[in-house]
Amino acid sequence: MRVLIVDDDAALGLFLQKGLKLEGHEVEWVGDGQAGLEQMRECRPDLVVLDLSLPKRDGMEVLEEMQGRLDGTAVLVLTGRSMVEERVKCLNLGADDCLLKPFSFHELTARCRALLRRKERFADPVVRCGEVEVNRMERRVIRNGVAVELTGKEFSLLEYLVQRQGRCCSRAELLERVWQMSPDAGTNVVDVYVNYLRKKLNAAAGLREGGIDSVIETVRGEGYRICANPMTEKKQMARAEVLMMGAAWAGA
């Protein structure tokens, strides 16, 4: 699960990040409320661990801004404010749980696990991106009604891209998140597996071998992005025809 920690105490934030990563989660940490909101909009985490006393945007403001915009994201509020009214206000603003500082790390991780279990129980296991469907529970992929047989690592790569559809994922990010390798590792494994995925997804859509990829887009010099509205082969041919006509006209 994707967890975002929003806390201006760097020592605590990094400690929580490390501990929750050991629990098997993908964890990001930011130090102010504005950065927290931006990260939420970009990555749509499954769980936010939110401090109330934050620079730039207070935790209460963050909760108000989140209302109705991040359905499916659970929020655990960390607060040193002992008044019951403050915690009640947080819950009324959409927080799922509140934990009073100082707290036990074991209690925090137990509450995080409970919130994530609750989310998993009601979450749709199928993530869709255009005509591609990824069933995260059954680890099954369908494109345009046709089953796509993937290896474990191919599935993990596609799952990661689909969960971040519309956003470019760098090779370094994919190495770190999908392969758990150093982002500086000198390997082309990402490019190799993207090529495997393209061939299998294109085959399921009936595209010819070596044709223009219609699902996973290469962002030159940056990485890869999966497209929600894939270009069909017919559109590809029409586009190529227009480009050729344009080149002929320019040379005339």
Buried (B, 14 or more C-beta within 10 A) or exposed (E): BBBBBBBBBEEBBEBBBEBBEEEEBBBBBBBBBBBBBEBBEEBBBBBBBBBBBBEBBBBBBBBEBBEEEBEEBBBBBBBEBEEEEBBEBBBEBBBBBBBEBEEEEEEBBEBBBBBBEEBEEEBEEEBEBBBBBBBBEEEBBBBBEEEBEBEEBBBBBBBBBBBBBEBBBBBBBBBBBBBEBEEEEEEEBBBEBBEBBBBBBBBBBEBEEEEBBBBBBBEEEEBBBBBEEBBBBEEBEEEEEEEEEEEEEEEE
